[in-house]
Amino acid sequence: MTNKMNGAEAMVKMLEAQGVQHIFGLCGDTTLPFYDAMYKLDHKMTHVLTRDERCATYMADAYSRVTGRPGVCEGPSGGGATYILPGLIEASESSYAVLGITTDISVASYGKYPLTEVDQEALMRPLTKWNTVIKRADHIPRMVRKAFRAMTTGRSGAAHLGLPYDIQYDAVDPSDIWADQQHTSYPAYRQAPAPGAAEAAVDAILSAKKPLIVCGGGVVIAGAMEELDRLATRLDIPVATSISGQGSLAETHPNCVGVVGSNGGTDETWEAMANADLVVFMGARAGSTTTSRWEAPSAKTRVVHFDNDPMVIGANYEVEVGVVGDLKLSLEQVNAVLDKRDQGADTFGGAAAVADIKKRKFEIFNKLAQSGEAPIRPERVIDAMMKVLPVDATVISDPGTSCPYFSAYYQLPQSGRYFITNRAHGALGYSLSAALGAWYGRPTSKVVAMMGDGSFGFTCGELETVCRSRAPITYIVFSNSNYGWIKASQYADTDARYYNVDFNRTDQAAVAAAYGVKSWRVENPDDLERVLKEAIEHDGPTLIDVVTQPLEESNAPVRRWMG
């Protein structure tokens, strides 16, 4: 490193110091110095050029979810800054660390009506955990460190840095290029719960007759899966999850009920929620979807709540015991309390209850999954995926047609973040581009992305990026020629008065083929498993356009369309 360094070079070197390996982004005129610095400097980071800033952020989001490291995306001023918004708010609300860098017009031209001027700091403030527009080049190292500190500590989330054009050319002292290595991954600087909290939680759980653990995304983010497994097994407690909580336990685990709530839950799994006399929320906010708009737990049900964010405890339910702290440390303490008491022989009958729930649930599913109906039933697609996908496959879904079916019925064979969906804000178009971020983060895993044909239309331009990256991702499109979730909502809530939810049928396979993706269109259910196997084994990007039954005609595992 020379004794001379400008602001753009300082940004590159600071990202490298923070352990960044991949940057997803799109070029613009205000980004010229930053790109030139990436070109000239010796670093080990890979920049992935995308076709849309929104998609760059989705890639960084999924990358962060599978690696446990902050994802980084970048875009130019003006429209680039506004396009990057959807991914940042999704990551922040879902508690994943994503840094959005938007270059900006020159500080010297603020207020003079230059092209692409927008108050980036005001724009990003409600969407991120922390954000700033850097006004001086010598502040760059300090602000990068602060962004990574904010993203990785406490409840993780998104951060934003604005990088004006002129300060990218100003001088920075190279001696200020350093990073706290604790902030290269998250959770960083984990905090243990208050003394006595674990004991109080154990006392409450052991005093119940029918306790149920309900896990949100926080268990996987904290890497607390082993500790949860030990607790659930030793006390034989049933464990349900939200969609974001999938992977807290392997869904083949004898104590794993599966997803509960209005999306991805079934009548059978809901019994566990409705019948519990004590619900233990872990890394879950007890929001509208998981509780089916607070239908259960009822106001009379006892509640214990574990979370690293004190703001969520007591937000929706009166809490008997709140345990604030990192979930891995909290569950370690709970198990230590049980060890001290030599507790582990008692049983709450969780495995037996789960076996009965799953038996009844899958009797219905298996009958539908064998159906020879056309259009193809979504259950048949999920069944084929369970038969064909590798154990360590990483599956991404848009929040539409594919999500409730996968969440209800696909049995994830191992714990960890192997299923990704954008549950916080549910923007369509997420999975097509997020799949590429997941592949860059976990290239040894087979990545499969599911979406409806409505979602496909949002971001199909990124298929060029996928082909350029030579990523062997398999895309499955559930084609029903409408915005299925809304049409099903109109069926349920407005007596099937359908208004502006249908669009023309498109040949998604032909569109993908034009980008260079090996593609199939499947209308006969008997062809599905064979084609999926061929697609999974192909060494390159593939897409299967499956003509499927519309949601409003289906047996969708959705308790409430308005979640």
C-alpha positions as CSV (number, residue, x, y, z in Angstrom):
1,M,0.0,0.0,0.0
2,T,1.4,3.4,-1.0
3,N,1.3,6.5,1.2
4,K,-1.2,8.0,-1.2
5,M,-4.8,6.9,-1.3
6,N,-8.0,8.5,-2.5
7,G,-11.5,8.0,-1.1
8,A,-12.6,5.5,-3.7
9,E,-9.4,3.4,-3.0
10,A,-10.1,3.7,0.7
11,M,-13.6,2.3,0.3
12,V,-12.2,-0.7,-1.7
13,K,-9.5,-1.3,0.9
14,M,-11.9,-0.9,3.8
15,L,-14.3,-3.5,2.3
16,E,-11.4,-5.9,1.8
17,A,-10.4,-5.3,5.5
18,Q,-13.9,-6.1,6.6
19,G,-13.6,-9.6,4.9
20,V,-15.8,-8.8,1.9
21,Q,-15.4,-11.4,-0.8
22,H,-18.2,-10.5,-3.2
23,I,-19.9,-7.3,-4.2
24,F,-23.1,-7.2,-6.3
25,G,-23.8,-4.1,-8.2
26,L,-24.5,-1.9,-11.3
27,C,-22.3,0.8,-12.8
28,G,-23.2,4.5,-13.0
29,D,-21.5,7.8,-13.7
30,T,-21.1,8.7,-10.0
31,T,-19.5,5.3,-9.5
32,L,-16.6,5.8,-12.0
33,P,-13.9,6.4,-9.3
34,F,-15.0,3.4,-7.3
35,Y,-14.9,1.1,-10.3
36,D,-11.5,2.5,-11.3
37,A,-10.2,1.8,-7.8
38,M,-11.5,-1.8,-8.0
39,Y,-9.8,-2.2,-11.4
40,K,-6.4,-0.8,-10.3
41,L,-6.0,-2.1,-6.8
42,D,-4.8,-5.6,-5.9
43,H,-7.6,-7.2,-3.9
44,K,-9.4,-10.6,-3.7
45,M,-12.9,-9.4,-4.0
46,T,-15.2,-10.4,-6.9
47,H,-17.6,-7.8,-8.3
48,V,-20.7,-9.3,-9.9
49,L,-22.2,-6.9,-12.5
50,T,-26.0,-7.2,-12.3
51,R,-28.8,-5.8,-14.6
52,D,-30.8,-4.1,-11.9
53,E,-29.8,-2.6,-8.5
54,R,-32.8,-4.2,-6.8
55,C,-31.6,-7.6,-7.9
56,A,-28.1,-6.7,-6.7
57,T,-29.5,-6.2,-3.2
58,Y,-31.5,-9.4,-3.4
59,M,-28.3,-11.3,-4.3
60,A,-26.5,-9.7,-1.3
61,D,-29.4,-10.6,0.9
62,A,-29.3,-14.3,0.0
63,Y,-25.5,-14.3,0.1
64,S,-25.6,-13.0,3.7
65,R,-28.2,-15.6,4.7
66,V,-26.2,-18.6,3.6
67,T,-22.7,-17.3,4.7
68,G,-23.4,-15.5,7.9
69,R,-21.3,-12.6,6.6
70,P,-22.6,-9.2,5.6
71,G,-23.7,-9.1,2.0
72,V,-22.6,-6.0,0.0
73,C,-24.3,-4.4,-3.0
74,E,-23.7,-1.1,-4.7
75,G,-25.4,1.3,-7.2
76,P,-25.2,4.8,-8.5
77,S,-27.1,8.0,-7.5
78,G,-30.6,8.9,-8.3
79,G,-32.6,6.0,-9.8
80,G,-29.9,3.6,-8.6
81,A,-30.4,4.7,-5.0
82,T,-34.2,4.3,-5.3
83,Y,-33.9,0.9,-7.0
84,I,-31.8,-0.4,-4.2
85,L,-34.4,0.3,-1.5
86,P,-36.5,-2.9,-1.7
87,G,-33.7,-5.2,-0.9
88,L,-32.4,-3.1,2.0
89,I,-35.7,-3.0,3.8
90,E,-36.3,-6.7,3.3
91,A,-32.8,-7.5,4.8
92,S,-33.3,-5.1,7.7
93,E,-36.8,-6.3,8.6
94,S,-35.6,-10.0,8.3
95,S,-32.5,-9.3,10.5
96,Y,-29.9,-10.0,7.9
97,A,-26.7,-7.9,7.5
98,V,-26.6,-6.2,4.1
99,L,-24.6,-3.1,3.2
100,G,-25.9,-0.9,0.4
101,I,-23.4,1.5,-1.0
102,T,-24.8,4.2,-3.3
103,T,-22.5,6.7,-4.9
104,D,-23.8,10.2,-5.0
105,I,-23.5,13.5,-6.8
106,S,-20.6,15.7,-5.5
107,V,-21.0,17.3,-2.1
108,A,-20.0,20.6,-3.8
109,S,-23.1,20.5,-6.0
110,Y,-25.7,19.7,-3.3
111,G,-28.7,22.1,-3.6
112,K,-27.7,23.3,-7.1
113,Y,-30.3,21.0,-8.9
114,P,-27.7,18.7,-10.5
115,L,-28.9,15.6,-12.3
116,T,-29.8,12.7,-10.1
117,E,-29.9,14.7,-6.8
118,V,-31.8,13.0,-4.0
119,D,-31.4,13.2,-0.2
120,Q,-30.1,9.7,0.2
121,E,-29.8,9.9,3.9
122,A,-33.5,10.8,4.3
123,L,-34.4,8.2,1.7
124,M,-32.7,5.4,3.5
125,R,-33.3,6.4,7.1
126,P,-36.6,4.4,7.7
127,L,-35.4,1.4,5.8
128,T,-32.1,0.6,7.5
129,K,-30.7,-0.1,10.9
130,W,-28.0,2.6,10.3
131,N,-27.1,4.9,7.4
132,T,-25.2,8.0,6.5
133,V,-23.9,10.0,3.5
134,I,-20.2,10.5,3.9
135,K,-19.3,14.2,3.5
136,R,-15.5,13.9,3.8
137,A,-13.0,11.4,2.4
138,D,-11.1,11.1,5.7
139,H,-14.4,9.9,7.3
140,I,-14.7,6.9,4.9
141,P,-12.8,4.3,7.1
142,R,-14.6,5.3,10.2
143,M,-18.0,5.2,8.6
144,V,-17.4,1.8,7.0
145,R,-16.4,0.4,10.4
146,K,-19.5,1.9,11.9
147,A,-21.7,0.4,9.2
148,F,-20.3,-3.1,9.8
149,R,-20.6,-2.6,13.6
150,A,-24.3,-1.7,13.2
151,M,-25.1,-4.5,10.8
152,T,-23.5,-7.3,12.9
153,T,-24.2,-6.5,16.5
154,G,-27.5,-6.8,18.5
155,R,-30.4,-7.5,16.1
156,S,-28.6,-7.6,12.7
157,G,-29.8,-5.6,9.8
158,A,-29.1,-3.5,6.8
159,A,-26.9,-0.4,6.6
160,H,-26.4,2.2,3.9
161,L,-23.4,4.4,2.9
162,G,-23.7,7.2,0.5
163,L,-20.4,8.0,-1.3
164,P,-20.4,11.3,-3.1
165,Y,-18.4,11.6,-6.3
166,D,-16.0,14.4,-5.4
167,I,-14.8,12.9,-2.1
168,Q,-13.9,9.7,-3.9
169,Y,-10.9,11.7,-5.3
170,D,-9.9,13.3,-2.0
171,A,-7.0,12.1,0.1
172,V,-7.3,9.5,2.9
173,D,-4.6,8.5,5.4
174,P,-3.7,4.8,4.6
175,S,-2.9,4.2,8.3
176,D,-6.7,4.5,9.1
177,I,-7.4,1.4,7.0
178,W,-8.2,-1.3,9.6
179,A,-11.2,-3.3,10.7
180,D,-12.5,-5.2,13.8
181,Q,-12.5,-8.8,12.6
182,Q,-15.4,-9.6,15.0
183,H,-17.5,-7.6,12.5
184,T,-16.7,-9.7,9.5
185,S,-19.5,-12.1,10.4
186,Y,-22.6,-12.1,12.6
187,P,-23.9,-12.2,15.3
188,A,-20.8,-10.3,16.6
189,Y,-20.2,-9.6,20.3
190,R,-23.0,-11.9,21.4
191,Q,-24.7,-10.9,24.7
192,A,-25.7,-13.4,27.3
193,P,-29.1,-13.1,29.1
194,A,-29.5,-11.5,32.5
195,P,-28.6,-13.7,35.6
196,G,-31.6,-15.8,36.5
197,A,-33.5,-15.4,33.2
198,A,-32.6,-18.9,32.0
199,E,-33.7,-20.4,35.4
200,A,-37.0,-18.6,35.3
201,A,-37.6,-19.8,31.7
202,V,-36.9,-23.4,32.7
203,D,-39.2,-23.2,35.7
204,A,-42.0,-21.9,33.5
205,I,-41.5,-24.6,30.8
206,L,-41.4,-27.5,33.3
207,S,-44.6,-26.3,35.0
208,A,-46.6,-26.6,31.8
209,K,-48.5,-29.6,30.6
210,K,-48.5,-29.0,26.8
211,P,-45.6,-26.6,26.0
212,L,-44.8,-25.7,22.4
213,I,-41.6,-24.1,21.1
214,V,-42.2,-21.7,18.2
215,C,-39.0,-20.7,16.3
216,G,-38.5,-17.7,14.0
217,G,-35.5,-16.8,11.9
218,G,-33.4,-15.9,15.0
219,V,-32.5,-19.5,15.8
220,V,-30.7,-20.0,12.5
221,I,-29.2,-16.5,12.5
222,A,-27.7,-17.2,15.9
223,G,-26.5,-20.7,14.9
224,A,-28.4,-22.1,17.9
225,M,-29.7,-25.3,16.1
226,E,-27.7,-27.8,18.2
227,E,-28.7,-26.2,21.5
228,L,-32.4,-26.2,20.4
229,D,-32.1,-29.9,19.3
230,R,-30.7,-30.8,22.7
231,L,-33.4,-29.0,24.6
232,A,-36.3,-30.3,22.5
233,T,-35.0,-33.9,22.6
234,R,-34.2,-34.1,26.3
235,L,-37.6,-32.7,27.3
236,D,-39.5,-34.2,24.3
237,I,-41.1,-30.8,23.5
238,P,-42.7,-30.3,20.1
239,V,-41.1,-27.5,18.0
240,A,-43.0,-25.5,15.4
241,T,-41.6,-22.8,13.2
242,S,-42.5,-19.8,11.2
243,I,-41.5,-19.8,7.5
244,S,-38.4,-17.8,8.4
245,G,-37.7,-20.3,11.2
246,Q,-37.5,-23.3,8.9
247,G,-34.2,-25.0,9.5
248,S,-34.2,-24.4,13.3
249,L,-34.6,-28.2,13.4
250,A,-34.4,-30.6,10.5
251,E,-38.0,-31.2,9.5
252,T,-37.4,-34.9,9.6
253,H,-36.6,-34.5,13.3
254,P,-39.1,-36.4,15.5
255,N,-39.9,-33.3,17.5
256,C,-40.4,-30.9,14.5
257,V,-44.1,-30.1,13.9
258,G,-43.3,-27.9,10.9
259,V,-44.7,-24.5,9.9
260,V,-47.6,-23.0,11.8
261,G,-49.7,-20.0,11.0
262,S,-51.7,-18.5,8.2
263,N,-49.1,-19.2,5.4
264,G,-47.6,-22.7,5.1
265,G,-49.4,-23.9,8.1
266,T,-52.1,-26.6,7.9
267,D,-55.1,-27.4,10.1
268,E,-53.1,-30.3,11.6
269,T,-50.0,-28.2,12.6
270,W,-52.3,-25.5,13.9
271,E,-53.6,-27.9,16.5
272,A,-50.2,-27.8,18.2
273,M,-50.5,-24.1,18.5
274,A,-54.1,-23.9,19.5
275,N,-53.8,-26.7,22.2
276,A,-50.5,-25.5,23.8
277,D,-50.9,-24.3,27.4
278,L,-47.5,-22.5,27.2
279,V,-45.8,-21.2,24.0
280,V,-42.1,-20.5,24.0
281,F,-41.2,-18.0,21.2
282,M,-37.6,-18.2,20.2
283,G,-36.2,-15.6,17.8
284,A,-39.7,-14.9,16.6
285,R,-41.7,-11.7,16.8
286,A,-45.1,-13.4,17.3
287,G,-46.3,-11.4,14.3
288,S,-49.5,-11.8,12.3
289,T,-48.5,-14.6,10.0
290,T,-47.2,-17.0,12.6
291,T,-50.1,-16.5,15.0
292,S,-52.8,-16.3,12.2
293,R,-53.4,-12.7,13.2
294,W,-53.0,-13.5,16.9
295,E,-55.7,-16.2,16.9
296,A,-53.2,-18.4,18.9
297,P,-51.7,-18.2,21.4
298,S,-54.8,-16.9,23.0
299,A,-54.7,-14.2,25.7
300,K,-55.0,-17.0,28.3
301,T,-52.0,-19.0,27.0
302,R,-48.8,-18.6,29.0
303,V,-45.9,-17.1,27.0
304,V,-42.1,-17.3,27.4
305,H,-40.1,-15.3,24.9
306,F,-36.5,-15.6,23.9
307,D,-35.0,-12.9,21.6
308,N,-31.9,-10.7,21.3
309,D,-34.1,-7.7,20.6
310,P,-35.9,-6.5,23.8
311,M,-38.4,-4.5,21.7
312,V,-40.2,-7.6,20.4
313,I,-40.8,-9.1,23.9
314,G,-44.2,-8.1,25.2
315,A,-45.1,-6.4,21.9
316,N,-48.0,-8.7,21.1
317,Y,-48.5,-10.9,24.2
318,E,-48.2,-10.5,27.9
319,V,-45.0,-12.4,28.7
320,E,-44.5,-14.5,31.8
321,V,-40.7,-14.8,31.3
322,G,-38.6,-12.7,28.8
323,V,-35.1,-13.8,28.1
324,V,-33.2,-11.1,26.2
325,G,-29.9,-12.3,24.8
326,D,-28.2,-14.1,22.0
327,L,-30.2,-17.3,21.3
328,K,-27.1,-19.6,21.2
329,L,-25.9,-18.3,24.6
330,S,-29.4,-18.3,26.0
331,L,-30.1,-21.9,25.1
332,E,-26.7,-23.0,26.3
333,Q,-27.7,-21.5,29.7
334,V,-31.1,-23.3,29.6
335,N,-29.4,-26.6,28.9
336,A,-26.8,-25.9,31.7
337,V,-29.7,-25.3,34.2
338,L,-31.2,-28.6,33.1
339,D,-27.8,-30.4,33.4
340,K,-27.4,-29.0,36.9
341,R,-30.9,-30.4,37.9
342,D,-30.1,-33.7,36.1
343,Q,-33.3,-33.0,34.1
344,G,-33.9,-35.0,30.9
345,A,-35.8,-38.1,31.8
346,D,-39.2,-36.4,31.9
347,T,-41.2,-36.2,28.7
348,F,-43.9,-33.9,27.3
349,G,-44.8,-36.4,24.7
350,G,-43.7,-34.2,21.8
351,A,-42.5,-36.8,19.4
352,A,-45.7,-38.9,19.7
353,A,-47.9,-35.8,19.1
354,V,-45.8,-34.7,16.2
355,A,-46.0,-38.2,14.6
356,D,-49.7,-38.1,14.8
357,I,-49.9,-34.6,13.3
358,K,-47.6,-35.5,10.4
359,K,-49.4,-38.7,9.7
360,R,-52.7,-37.0,9.2
361,K,-51.2,-34.0,7.3
362,F,-49.2,-36.2,4.8
363,E,-52.1,-38.5,4.2
364,I,-53.9,-35.6,2.6
365,F,-50.7,-34.4,0.8
366,N,-49.7,-37.7,-0.6
367,K,-53.1,-38.3,-2.1
368,L,-52.9,-34.9,-3.9
369,A,-49.3,-35.3,-4.8
370,Q,-50.1,-38.5,-6.8
371,S,-52.8,-36.7,-8.8
372,G,-52.6,-37.0,-12.6
373,E,-54.6,-33.8,-13.0
374,A,-53.6,-31.1,-15.5
375,P,-52.9,-28.3,-14.9
376,I,-50.4,-29.9,-12.5
377,R,-51.1,-29.7,-8.8
378,P,-48.5,-27.8,-6.8
379,E,-48.3,-30.7,-4.4
380,R,-47.0,-32.9,-7.2
381,V,-44.1,-30.4,-7.9
382,I,-43.1,-30.4,-4.2
383,D,-43.3,-34.3,-4.1
384,A,-41.0,-34.5,-7.2
385,M,-38.5,-32.0,-5.5
386,M,-38.4,-34.2,-2.4
387,K,-37.6,-37.2,-4.5
388,V,-34.9,-35.6,-6.7
389,L,-33.1,-32.8,-4.8
390,P,-29.8,-33.5,-3.0
391,V,-29.9,-33.4,0.9
392,D,-27.8,-30.2,1.0
393,A,-29.8,-28.3,-1.7
394,T,-30.5,-24.7,-1.1
395,V,-34.0,-23.7,-2.1
396,I,-35.2,-20.1,-2.6
397,S,-38.8,-19.1,-3.1
398,D,-40.7,-16.0,-3.9
399,P,-43.6,-15.4,-1.5
400,G,-46.3,-16.4,-4.0
401,T,-47.7,-19.7,-5.1
402,S,-44.6,-21.9,-4.4
403,C,-43.9,-20.7,-0.8
404,P,-46.9,-22.1,1.2
405,Y,-46.7,-25.5,-0.5
406,F,-43.0,-25.8,0.0
407,S,-43.2,-24.6,3.6
408,A,-46.0,-26.9,4.5
409,Y,-44.8,-30.1,2.9
410,Y,-41.2,-30.2,1.9
411,Q,-39.2,-32.0,4.7
412,L,-35.9,-30.2,5.0
413,P,-33.5,-33.0,5.9
414,Q,-31.0,-30.9,7.9
415,S,-31.0,-27.9,10.1
416,G,-29.6,-24.6,9.0
417,R,-30.4,-22.0,6.3
418,Y,-31.3,-24.2,3.4
419,F,-34.6,-22.5,2.6
420,I,-34.8,-18.8,1.8
421,T,-37.8,-16.6,1.2
422,N,-38.4,-12.9,1.6
423,R,-41.1,-13.0,4.3
424,A,-40.7,-9.5,5.7
425,H,-42.1,-7.5,2.7
426,G,-42.8,-10.2,0.2
427,A,-41.7,-8.4,-3.0
428,L,-42.1,-10.4,-6.1
429,G,-39.1,-11.1,-8.2
430,Y,-36.8,-11.9,-5.3
431,S,-35.9,-15.6,-5.8
432,L,-34.7,-15.4,-9.4
433,S,-31.8,-13.1,-8.5
434,A,-31.4,-14.1,-4.8
435,A,-30.6,-17.6,-6.1
436,L,-27.4,-16.2,-7.7
437,G,-26.3,-14.6,-4.4
438,A,-27.0,-17.9,-2.6
439,W,-24.9,-19.8,-5.2
440,Y,-21.9,-17.4,-4.8
441,G,-22.1,-17.8,-1.1
442,R,-22.5,-21.6,-1.1
443,P,-21.3,-22.8,-4.5
444,T,-21.1,-26.5,-3.5
445,S,-24.8,-26.7,-2.8
446,K,-27.4,-27.3,-5.6
447,V,-29.4,-24.1,-5.7
448,V,-33.1,-24.3,-6.7
449,A,-35.3,-21.2,-7.1
450,M,-39.1,-21.3,-7.2
451,M,-41.5,-18.6,-8.3
452,G,-44.8,-17.9,-10.0
453,D,-45.0,-16.6,-13.6
454,G,-45.9,-13.2,-12.2
455,S,-42.7,-13.1,-10.2
456,F,-40.7,-14.3,-13.2
457,G,-41.8,-11.2,-15.1
458,F,-40.3,-8.9,-12.5
459,T,-36.7,-9.9,-12.8
460,C,-36.1,-12.3,-15.7
461,G,-33.4,-10.0,-17.1
462,E,-31.1,-11.3,-14.5
463,L,-31.0,-14.6,-16.3
464,E,-28.2,-13.0,-18.4
465,T,-26.2,-12.5,-15.2
466,V,-26.8,-16.1,-14.2
467,C,-25.6,-17.3,-17.6
468,R,-22.6,-15.0,-17.5
469,S,-21.7,-16.4,-14.1
470,R,-22.1,-20.0,-15.4
471,A,-24.2,-20.7,-12.2
472,P,-25.9,-24.2,-12.3
473,I,-29.1,-22.9,-10.8
474,T,-32.4,-24.7,-11.5
475,Y,-35.5,-22.5,-11.7
476,I,-39.0,-23.8,-11.3
477,V,-41.8,-21.5,-12.5
478,F,-45.3,-22.2,-11.3
479,S,-47.3,-20.9,-14.3
480,N,-50.9,-20.1,-13.8
481,S,-51.3,-16.8,-15.8
482,N,-52.3,-14.6,-12.9
483,Y,-51.2,-13.0,-9.7
484,G,-52.3,-16.1,-7.8
485,W,-52.2,-14.9,-4.2
486,I,-54.4,-11.9,-5.0
487,K,-56.7,-13.9,-7.1
488,A,-57.1,-16.4,-4.3
489,S,-57.7,-13.5,-1.9
490,Q,-60.4,-12.2,-4.2
491,Y,-62.0,-15.7,-4.4
492,A,-62.0,-15.9,-0.6
493,D,-62.8,-12.3,0.4
494,T,-64.8,-10.8,-2.4
495,D,-66.9,-13.7,-3.5
496,A,-64.7,-14.4,-6.6
497,R,-65.1,-10.9,-8.0
498,Y,-61.9,-11.1,-10.0
499,Y,-60.5,-7.7,-11.0
500,N,-57.2,-7.1,-12.9
501,V,-55.3,-10.2,-11.6
502,D,-55.0,-12.2,-14.8
503,F,-52.5,-11.8,-17.6
504,N,-51.6,-13.5,-20.8
505,R,-49.9,-16.9,-20.7
506,T,-46.2,-16.6,-21.5
507,D,-43.8,-19.3,-22.5
508,Q,-41.2,-18.8,-19.7
509,A,-39.1,-21.7,-21.1
510,A,-38.7,-19.9,-24.4
511,V,-37.8,-16.6,-22.7
512,A,-35.2,-18.3,-20.6
513,A,-33.8,-20.2,-23.6
514,A,-33.2,-16.9,-25.3
515,Y,-30.8,-16.0,-22.5
516,G,-29.0,-19.3,-22.9
517,V,-30.7,-21.3,-20.1
518,K,-31.5,-24.9,-20.9
519,S,-35.3,-25.0,-20.5
520,W,-38.4,-27.3,-20.5
521,R,-42.1,-26.6,-20.5
522,V,-44.0,-29.3,-18.6
523,E,-47.8,-29.8,-18.9
524,N,-48.1,-33.5,-18.3
525,P,-47.5,-34.5,-14.6
526,D,-46.0,-37.8,-15.6
527,D,-43.0,-35.9,-17.2
528,L,-42.3,-33.8,-14.1
529,E,-40.0,-36.0,-12.1
530,R,-37.9,-37.0,-15.1
531,V,-37.5,-33.5,-16.3
532,L,-36.6,-32.2,-12.8
533,K,-33.9,-34.9,-12.5
534,E,-32.4,-33.9,-15.8
535,A,-32.4,-30.3,-14.9
536,I,-30.8,-30.9,-11.5
537,E,-28.0,-32.9,-13.1
538,H,-27.3,-30.5,-15.9
539,D,-24.0,-28.5,-15.5
540,G,-25.4,-25.1,-16.1
541,P,-28.5,-22.9,-15.5
542,T,-31.8,-24.6,-16.2
543,L,-35.5,-23.7,-16.0
544,I,-38.7,-25.7,-15.9
545,D,-41.9,-23.9,-16.7
546,V,-44.6,-26.0,-15.0
547,V,-48.2,-25.2,-16.0
548,T,-49.9,-25.5,-12.6
549,Q,-53.3,-25.4,-11.1
550,P,-54.4,-21.8,-10.1
551,L,-54.3,-21.1,-6.4
552,E,-57.9,-20.2,-6.2
553,E,-58.8,-23.7,-7.3
554,S,-56.3,-25.4,-5.0
555,N,-56.0,-26.9,-1.6
556,A,-53.4,-24.3,-0.6
557,P,-52.0,-24.5,2.9
558,V,-53.1,-21.0,3.7
559,R,-55.3,-20.2,6.7
560,R,-55.7,-16.5,5.9
561,W,-54.9,-14.9,2.5
562,M,-54.5,-11.6,4.2
563,G,-51.6,-12.5,6.5
